Amino acid sequence: MFKKVLIANRGEIAVRVIRSCRELGVKTVAVYSDVDRDALHVRFADEAYHVGAPPAAESYLRIDRILEVAKESGADAIHPGYGFLAENGEFADRCAKDGIVFIGPTGDVMRQMGDKVTARQTMQKAAVPIVPGTTERMTDEQIEAWVAEIGPPVMIKASAGGGGKGMRLVRAQSEVASAVARARSESKASFGDDSLYVEKFVEEPRHIEIQVLADSHGNAVHLFERECSIQRRHQKVIEEAPGNRISEELRARMGAAAVAAAKAVDYVGAGTCEFLVDAQDEFFFLEMNTRVQVEHAITEAVTGVDIVKTMIKVAAGEPLPFQQDELAITGHAFEARIYAEDPDKNFVPSPGEILVYRPPDGIGVRVDGGVYQGATVTVNYDPMVAKLVVWGRDREESLDRLRRALEEFVVKGIKTSIPFHLRVLQHEKFIEGKYDTGFIDQYMDGGKGGPVVDPGESRRVAHMLAAIAAFRRDKARSERAASRPSGGTAEPWKEFAKRSQMRGSLR
């Protein structure tokens, strides 16, 4: 096992990795920018080193500086988390060159699976179903001709894409030219690469992910699926595991395809195969994320597997501690991503100091956070505040628990996406589990719906009114009793206080 691991990341995922390292008895090293000097991951780690200015390009993306810190601190491994350098093949190569273990796949595997066109070619050879479309980078003229031949709707996608960037839906031939121009421009700005390919658009698609784990001894397993279809602008909002309306037969086929994908590239570590599932329950490979995913926690909740800890053990050369037939799904889990955004103003970022931070707790509730009361959310990085994960014996119990936990989650000083999450949970289609990736656009006007009354505040007001009513009833009774010759002295204020305390009403 490693003696010391450097976490080349920040926020909640850095804290998450630190916790797993602690359980393994491994020392940790944090890195931080100027604005993260007092961040939670810095406080949690055994050591912390400054790596630069607030912009990511001047701190968390500085390969030379991070490797310099690894050597200075004596770290023998680096965990990249997700984002930043997590899928940077050059970084993985440099780690190997400097004799530092990169906790993840090799640079070659990242490049092979990170390029969407190459990944499609690889999956086609491995007999993994892919979305019908092109397997070559295309010129503007080729895209025009292909769409004319096949017919819209189609998705124009960046070969180096991710996170919904460089992606455009085309529903008419007349839209192709402008969509290509926008996709190329966005892809160039985001990835430094403007190459595009085209896929046939899958109507009413559901976004299903299969978590895989593989070791260096030739073993690979899947940890079943996650449903990630609640998306806003191709960004996931709420995820659940297991997936909705996934039969055992479909689960087995998708799991086998994900394992085949991992073995096709000699994958080592934790990865995720993303699939689209159509209305006929046919599935198609989208891409493979060569890192731990934001939503890995719900898979941990229903399988009992610590994915991050397993990643570290596998990177240290250990074999997977389980076989496929030893894994099973227990219960149901949801994850809600809590962002510092204002849902009533088109989700504009809401940076600032967190004046009050009171996360929920209780049975089946887990909060992976990277902030604390008094911390400041900056404009420099992803605005995620925390991930709320809940588990229940079935979907209904888990959904009730998610609703309760969101109502109890108190964040003051900044706006958060919590009211929007509650709005989603109120919709009958979500409650029934009958939704696809078009849910937010179709039923919630792309997320532009009106404000939601804070149910926690509503409940407190209701409790207070009930307590006042009880006080008035008791006061009237005591006055009637006092008017009788044999009446005693009532203590309505004590009873009122007792009732208020029981209901948790007055604050």
N, C-alpha and C positions, 0 to 999 in steps of 0.2 A: 504494500500500500504506500501511497505517497506520504511524504512528511509535511509538505506545504503546498497549497494550491493558491495560485493567484486568480482572482475573478476579474476578468477584463470586461466589466460591465458596471451597472449602477442600479439603483432602485430596488423594486421588489424581487427581481430575479437574482440580484446579487445577494440579497438577504437570504433568499431561499437556498442558494448554493452553500452559503456559509453555514446554515443550519445543518444541512446534510453532512458537510465536512466535520462539523463538531461531533455529530453522532458517530462518525468514523474515527474520531480521534486525530483528525488532520488539521494542522494549523492553516490559517487563511490570511491572504494578503488582499487588501482593497486598493483600488486606484480611484482618484477623484480629481475633478476639475475645480477651478476657483470657487464656483457657486455651490459645489457639493462638499465643501470642507466639513460641514456639520451634518452631513446626510446620515441616514440610519445605517446604510451598509458600511460606512466608515466607522461608525461607533461599534458595530457588531464584530468587525474583523479583528484579528490579533495584531495586524500591522496595517498601516495605510500610507500610501505614497501619492504625492501630487504629480499629475501628469500634464497639466496645461490649462489654457484658458477655457471659458465656457463653451464656445463652439465645438461640436463633436470632432470636427476635422483637426482641431488644435488640442485635443485631449484624448477622448475615448477611441479615436480612430488612428492614433499615432502608434503604428506598429513598432518603430524603433524605440520609442520611449517606454512602451509597455514591456518589451523584451528586456530593456535595460533595467527596469524595476524588478522583473523576474529574476535576473541574475544577481542584482544587488541584494534582494531579499532572500535568495537561496531557494526560491520556489522551484519545484521539480515538475510541476504541471500547471496548465492554464485552462480554466473553464471559461468559455466565451459567453455563456448565457444565450440570449437571443437578441437580434438586432446588432448594431455596431459591426464588430468583426466576426460575428458568429458563423457567417457563411462566406468568409473571405478566404479563398484558396491560398492566396499569397501568404496570409498570416499563418495558416496551418503549415505551409511549407517552411516558413522561417522558424517556426517553433521546432520542427523536426531537425532543421539544419543546426540549430543552437542546442540540441540535446534536451529540449523541454517537451514533455508530452502534451499534445493538444487533446483535450477531452472532447473528442468528436471524430468524424471521419477524416480521411486524408484530403489534401488539397485537390488531388485528381478527381476524387469522388464528388467533391463540392462543385467543381467546374463541370463535370459531366451531368450532374443532376440540376445544377443551378441554371444552366442554359436550357430553356424550355424546349427548343428545337432538338437539341442533342438528347435530352431526356425522353422526348417522344420517340425518337429513333431507337433508343435503348429499350424502352418498354415494348415497342413493337416487336423487337427481336426476342424479347423474353415472353412473348405471348400474353402480355398484360393489355387489356382493352384500352384504347385511347379514343378521345373524342374525334370523330371524323374531321379531317382537315389536312393541312399541309405539314410536311415534315422537313421543309427546307425554308431558309430565309428568302423573302420575296421582295421584288422591286414593286414600285407603285403600279406599274403596268400589269405585272403578273397578278397582283391582288385584284385589280379591276377585272381582269379576265376570269380569274377563279370564281369571284363572287357572281359574275354574269353567268357562268356555266352552272354553278351549283344552286345559286339563288339565295337571297337573304331569307331569314336573319342569320348573321354570322358575327363572331367575335374576332376583332382584330387585336392581336396581342403582341407585346414586346417580348422578344426572345429572352432578354435578360430580366424580365419583369418580376414583379412581386408586389404584394400589398395593394393590388388594384391599379397600380400606376402603369401608364402606357397601354391601357385597355379601353376599347371602344366597341359598343354594340351598334351594329348597322342593320337597319330594318328595310332599307330601300337602296337600290343601286345608286341613286343620286346622292346618297350620303357618304359613299365610299371615299372620295377624294379628300373631303374635309376631315373625315375620321382618321384616315391614314396620316394626314399632316399633323393632326393633334397628337396622335399616338406616337409618331416619330419624335416630335418635339419634346413631349413629356418623358419618353424613354431616354432620350439623349441627356436631358437635364437630370434625371434621377439615377441613371445607371452608366452614363457615358457611352451608351450603345443604342443606336436607333434602329436596329434590325427588327423586322416584324414577321409574323406568320399569321395564319388564319385558321380558325376552327368553326365548324358549324355550331350555331347557337342551340343549346339544349333547352327546350321549352319546359317551364315549371321545374327547374332543377333543384335538387337538394344537395347541399354541400356536406359530404360525409368524409371524415378523416379516419384513417387507421393508424394507430400508434404501433411502431415496431421497435424492437430491441435486438441487437446482434452483437456477438462477441468475435474475438480474433481466432476462435477455435472452430469456426464454421457453423455455429449455432445461431438460429434466428427465430424469433417468435413475434406474434402480434398480440396486442393488449386490447383487442376489440375496437369498437368505433366510437366516434364522437359526432354529434349532430351540430353543425356550425352554420346553419342556414339563416339565422337571424343576423342579417348584415345591412350595414348602412354604407353606401359608396364602396362596396366590396370589402369593408372592414367588419370583422366579427363584433357582435355586441353581447349576445348571450349564447352560451353553448350548453349542451347537455350530453350525458352519457348514461346508458346506451342511446343509440339513435331511435328516432320515432319510426314506427312501421317498418322496422328492419327484421325480416324473417331470419330464422336460424340458417336457412339455406343460403340466403343472400349474405349474411354475416360470414359464413364459412368461405364463400367464394371470394369475397372482398379481402378477407384476412389472408387467404392463400395467395391472392394476387399481390398484396403488399409484401409478404415474405419473399415471393419470387422477385419482386422489384429490388428488395434489399440485397438478395443473394446475387442478382445479376451484376451488381457493381461492387461486390465484396464489401458491403457496408459494415462498419463497426461503430456502435454507439446507439443513441436514441435518435430516431427519425420519424417522420410522418408522411404517409402517402395520402394525398388529397384526391378524392374522387367526386364526380358528379353522378347523381342517381336520377334517372328520368321517371316519368309517370308510370312506365311499364316495368320498373325495378331493374332496368339495365344500368350498369355502372361503367364509367369511363375514367381513366387515369387523367388527372390534371397536372400534378407536379409532386415532387418530393422535397420536403423541407429538411435539410440536413442539419438539424439542430433540435434542441428541446423547444417545444411550443409553449406559447402563453397559456393555453388551456390544458396543459398536461395534468394539472391538479385534479380535474374531474375524472380522468382515467385512473389516477392514483386512488381516488375515493371509492370507485366501484371495483377495483381489482386488488387493493391493498399493497400494490407494488410502489416502492419509492423509486421513481424513474431517475431522478437526479443522482441518488446514491448508487443505483445500478450503473449509470453512465460512468461514474468515477471508478467503480470496481472493474468494469469492463476495460476501461482505459488503462488500468493498472495491470492488465493481463489476465484477470480472473475470468472463468467461464460464467455464462448466465447461471444463476442459482435455481432455475426452474425450467421445465419443459412445457410445451404448449398444452398438453393434457392436464397440467397442474393449475392452469389459469382458468378463472371463471368470473362472471359478472355477478356482483351482489348489490342489490338496491339500485338507486338512481341518483344522479348528481347533476347539479346546475352550476354554471359559473356566470357571474355578471361582472363585466369590466367597468370599474368605477373610474371615470375620467374627469379631470378638471376642465369641464366644458359647460357652457350655458346652453341647454337644450331649447330654451325659449328664444334664443338669438342665433338660430342656425348653427349651434354647437361651436361657437367661437371659443377659443381657449380662455380659461379663467385663471390666470396666474395670480399669485399672492400668498400671503401668510395664512396658514391654517390656524384659526383662532381656537376652534374646538374640534377635537377628533376623538370620537367615541364609537369604535367599531362594535358590531354586534357579537354576541357569543352564544353559548348554549349547545345543546346536543346537536351534533351533525353540522356545525358551522365552523368554517375555517376562513380566515382572512389573511391573504398574502399581501403585505403592504410594504412600501418603502418610505413612508412618511410618519410623522408623529405630530402631536399638538405643539405648535410653535414653529414647525418646519415651513419652508417657503417653496412653493411650486413655481419653477421658473419657466420662461418661454423657450429655453434652449433645447429641451428634450421632449420626448413623448409625454403627453399630459396624464398618463395613467397614475392614479392615486393608489389603487389597490385592486385586488381580485377577490371578490366574494364567492366562496365555494360552499355549497350546501349538499348534504347527503340525506336521503330518506329511504325507507324500506321499499317504496315504489314511487312512481312519478308524481302521483297526487300529493303524497306526504312531502316529497322534496320540493314541489312547487309551493306548497303552503309555507314551508320553512324558508324558502327564498323570499317570498313576499314578506314574511314576518321580519326576516333579517334586514331586508332593505328598509323597511319602516323604522327599524331601530338604529340604522346606520346614521350617525350624526356627524356632519362635516360643516363647519361654519367658517366664514371668512372668504371662501371661494365658492363658486357655483360648481355643481357636479352633475353627472348624467343620471343620478339616482331617480329623479322624477320621470325621466324617459323610460328607464327600466320598469318602473311601476306601471307606466302607461302600457308598455308591451304586455306585461303580466295580466292586465285587465281585459285584454282582447280574447274573445271566445275562440278564435282560430288558434291562438297560442295555447290557451288552456286545453284545447282538444288535441294539440300536437299536430294539427293539419296545416302545415305551412311549408313554404319553400323559400328560396333566396329572394323572391320578389315581395315578401311579406311587408317590409317597411314601406316600400314604394307604393304597394297596392292598397294597404290598409291604414297607413299612417302618414300619407302624403310625404314620403321620403324622410319622415322624422320631424316634420314641421308642425305637428299637432299642437294644440293649445296646452297651457300649463296644467299640471296635475296638482290638486290640493294635497298638501303633505298629510298623508294618512296618520302619521304619528301625532301631528299636531291636532288633527281632527279627533283622534282617540283621547288625547289629553283633555281637550275641551269637553268632550262627551262625559268623561269621568268626573270632571269638575262640576258640570251641571247636575249630574246624578247625585254627587255628594251634597251639593247645595239643596237639592230637592229632599234628600234624606234628612238633612239638618232641619229643614222647615217642618217636615212631618214630625220629627222627634220633638221639636220645640212646641209645636201645637199640642202634641200628646202630653208633654210635661206641664204645659199651662193648664190643660184640662184636669190633669191629675192634681195639680197644686190647688185648684179651685175646690176640690173635694176636701171635707174635713180630715179624712184619713190619709190624704196624699202626702208623699214624701217629696224630697228635693231632687229634681232631675238635673243631669249635667250634660246638656245638649252639646256644648263645645267639645267636651271630651269624646262624645260619640261621633261628632262630625270629624274630629281629627283622626279617630280610629278608622272610620270608613274611608277617609281620604287616603290614609296611609295604605290601607288594604288595596285600594284601587290604583295606587301610584299616580294620583291625579294632580294635586297642587305641588308646584315647584317654585 
